[in-house]
């Protein structure tokens, strides 16, 4: 006998029954839902997939709200479980990715019950191993034959629309750095378009920006991703390549220390020769009255490779340079 169907039939006529019987049914229903909590929680951790829809899951967690806080393996919330598995390559990755679209509804319902603690946005900001769900969504990488970048990006957009993902999160949780690696290009572009000033915002006690940190990276791809973005947005400042931190170090100097002068210049040149080649390098910065190549000429131990390269591309700008006494005032 299908007891669940009989229960549904009973509930459909519940309003026509006597108050005493309705009270008893409600008491038993409360016990049933409480007993179901760990099982629903396990379902949310492991079994969400494309066969389910958001409305059904919303109904489920509204009926059994305690399921949103049920701990799974490694003490993760259901909201965290799928994206963590995607990042750590646990389980069936395709199935894990199918459950990612349910993160917004789980977070939205979680807010109502302070899942993960007060101010944790329904568990979105709850950290596991030092990272929260926004961090994992931003940094998840591709699996074989599956491009996860657009999947995670869509989830991020939906969270933003629900006001569960905020602009300040980008800098506060270091999301630009996390999305600057290979396989996260769409997310990196989305975040930099949303908050381009985060590229210039100091991110450590040394007053360094993101490009300073990338200059210390072993993998040049991370530097290239960020430098191309800063070139696109700040061409008149030559992509912030020569901005100094509190120690007087530029991102380019840090990269030369890490990778050597020859390899550092090769990395920078590849960016200048790519999409950045369309940048109009003879436009003067109205704030500093400097042409882009002068940023390279003005730093300590002038970066001659950079100066010559830019001058060869636009030799006419030599005629437009500021006077020698103006150059002396450049920092």
HELIX and SHEET records of a PDB file:
HELIX    1   1 UNK A    3  UNK A   12  1                                  10    
HELIX    2   2 UNK A   14  UNK A   16  5                                   3    
HELIX    3   3 UNK A   19  UNK A   46  1                                  28    
HELIX    4   4 UNK A   54  UNK A   63  1                                  10    
HELIX    5   5 UNK A   65  UNK A   69  5                                   5    
HELIX    6   6 UNK A   73  UNK A   75  5                                   3    
HELIX    7   7 UNK A   78  UNK A   88  1                                  11    
HELIX    8   8 UNK A   93  UNK A  100  1                                   8    
HELIX    9   9 UNK A  103  UNK A  112  1                                  10    
HELIX   10  10 UNK A  121  UNK A  123  5                                   3    
HELIX   11  11 UNK A  133  UNK A  139  1                                   7    
HELIX   12  12 UNK A  149  UNK A  161  1                                  13    
HELIX   13  13 UNK A  167  UNK A  172  1                                   6    
HELIX   14  14 UNK A  175  UNK A  178  1                                   4    
HELIX   15  15 UNK A  185  UNK A  194  1                                  10    
HELIX   16  16 UNK A  196  UNK A  199  5                                   4    
HELIX   17  17 UNK A  210  UNK A  215  1                                   6    
HELIX   18  18 UNK A  220  UNK A  233  1                                  14    
HELIX   19  19 UNK A  235  UNK A  240  5                                   6    
HELIX   20  20 UNK A  251  UNK A  259  1                                   9    
HELIX   21  21 UNK A  261  UNK A  272  1                                  12    
HELIX   22  22 UNK A  275  UNK A  278  5                                   4    
HELIX   23  23 UNK A  292  UNK A  298  1                                   7    
HELIX   24  24 UNK A  304  UNK A  313  1                                  10    
HELIX   25  25 UNK A  315  UNK A  320  5                                   6    
HELIX   26  26 UNK A  324  UNK A  328  1                                   5    
END                                                                             
